[in-house]
Amino acid sequence: MDVLVVDDDTEMQRFLRFVMEMQGWGVRVATSAEEALLELATKRPDLLLLDLSLPRRDGIGLLNLLDRGLGRPRHVVLVSALPPRTVAAIAARHDLPYLTKPFRLADLEAVLVGTAAAPEGAGRN
């Protein structure tokens, strides 16, 4: 599976890359919505792991751009340190699975495995 991680936190990037590469997945990283758009235009990932809080344009702004242009990748998972109720509400509006930071490794693995096995566009947490 090819994954694009969009997160401006370098420690989170390293952690996510490590976990997903241990699963045998290819991982690319973008630190902003603008970098993500360039990566998405180059190669569409199977999974977009998207932080909601990004510099300049947030994760929802990126999703809105994708919906109006390139289209979303097969699977999208939201990741955020915003209050859990806020993240849950945003995820529900967009029918997407999510993780709230900080999260346990077991929670990340459960979402990744569930997402990889789910049909395209299936939202849940």
C-alpha positions as CSV (number, residue, x, y, z in Angstrom):
1,M,0.0,0.0,0.0
2,D,1.2,3.5,-0.8
3,V,0.7,6.1,1.9
4,L,1.0,9.8,2.0
5,V,1.4,11.3,5.5
6,V,0.5,15.0,5.7
7,D,1.6,16.3,9.1
8,D,3.9,19.2,10.1
9,D,5.2,17.5,13.2
10,T,8.5,15.8,12.4
11,E,8.3,13.4,15.3
12,M,4.8,12.2,14.2
13,Q,6.1,11.9,10.6
14,R,9.0,9.6,11.8
15,F,6.7,7.5,14.0
16,L,4.1,7.0,11.3
17,R,6.7,6.3,8.7
18,F,8.3,3.7,10.9
19,V,5.0,1.9,11.7
20,M,3.9,1.8,8.1
21,E,7.2,0.7,6.7
22,M,7.2,-2.1,9.2
23,Q,3.9,-3.2,7.6
24,G,5.8,-3.2,4.2
25,W,4.0,-0.1,3.0
26,G,5.6,2.7,0.9
27,V,5.4,6.1,2.7
28,R,5.8,9.6,1.5
29,V,5.6,12.7,3.7
30,A,4.3,16.2,3.2
31,T,4.5,18.9,5.8
32,S,1.8,21.2,4.4
33,A,-1.3,21.1,2.2
34,E,0.7,22.7,-0.6
35,E,3.3,19.9,-0.4
36,A,0.5,17.4,-0.3
37,L,-1.1,18.7,-3.4
38,L,2.3,18.4,-5.3
39,E,2.7,14.8,-4.0
40,L,-0.9,13.9,-4.9
41,A,-0.5,15.4,-8.4
42,T,2.7,13.2,-8.9
43,K,1.3,9.9,-7.6
44,R,-2.0,9.1,-6.0
45,P,-1.6,7.2,-2.8
46,D,-3.9,4.4,-1.6
47,L,-4.1,6.0,1.8
48,L,-3.9,9.7,2.9
49,L,-3.1,10.1,6.6
50,L,-4.1,13.7,7.1
51,D,-3.5,16.0,10.1
52,L,-6.3,18.6,10.5
53,S,-3.9,21.3,11.9
54,L,-1.5,22.3,9.2
55,P,0.2,25.7,8.5
56,R,-1.6,28.0,6.1
57,R,-4.3,25.6,4.9
58,D,-5.7,23.0,7.2
59,G,-6.6,19.4,6.5
60,I,-10.2,20.2,5.8
61,G,-9.2,22.9,3.3
62,L,-7.0,20.3,1.6
63,L,-10.0,17.8,1.5
64,N,-12.2,20.5,0.0
65,L,-9.6,21.3,-2.7
66,L,-9.3,17.6,-3.5
67,D,-13.1,17.3,-3.8
68,R,-13.2,20.1,-6.3
69,G,-10.2,19.0,-8.3
70,L,-7.9,16.0,-8.1
71,G,-10.3,13.8,-6.1
72,R,-9.6,12.1,-2.9
73,P,-7.3,9.1,-2.6
74,R,-8.9,5.7,-2.1
75,H,-8.8,6.0,1.7
76,V,-8.4,9.0,4.0
77,V,-7.8,8.9,7.7
78,L,-7.9,12.1,9.8
79,V,-5.3,12.6,12.6
80,S,-5.5,15.5,15.0
81,A,-4.6,16.8,18.4
82,L,-7.8,18.9,18.5
83,P,-10.4,17.9,21.2
84,P,-11.8,14.4,20.5
85,R,-15.4,15.7,20.1
86,T,-14.2,18.2,17.5
87,V,-12.3,15.6,15.5
88,A,-15.2,13.1,15.7
89,A,-17.6,15.7,14.4
90,I,-15.4,16.7,11.5
91,A,-14.8,13.0,10.7
92,A,-18.5,12.3,10.8
93,R,-19.3,15.2,8.4
94,H,-16.8,13.8,5.9
95,D,-17.5,10.1,6.6
96,L,-13.9,9.4,7.5
97,P,-12.1,7.3,10.1
98,Y,-9.9,9.3,12.5
99,L,-7.4,9.1,15.3
100,T,-6.9,11.7,18.1
101,K,-3.4,12.5,19.2
102,P,-1.9,11.2,21.3
103,F,-2.9,7.7,20.2
104,R,-1.6,4.3,21.1
105,L,0.2,2.1,18.6
106,A,-2.6,-0.5,18.8
107,D,-5.1,2.2,17.9
108,L,-3.1,3.2,14.8
109,E,-2.6,-0.3,13.7
110,A,-6.3,-1.1,14.1
111,V,-7.2,1.9,11.9
112,L,-4.6,1.1,9.3
113,V,-5.6,-2.6,9.1
114,G,-9.3,-1.7,9.0
115,T,-8.7,1.0,6.4
116,A,-6.6,-1.3,4.2
117,A,-9.4,-4.0,4.3
118,A,-12.3,-1.6,3.9
119,P,-14.0,-0.8,0.6
120,E,-13.2,2.6,-0.9
121,G,-14.6,5.6,0.9
122,A,-15.8,3.6,3.9
123,G,-15.7,6.0,6.9
124,R,-15.4,4.9,10.5
125,N,-13.0,5.3,13.5
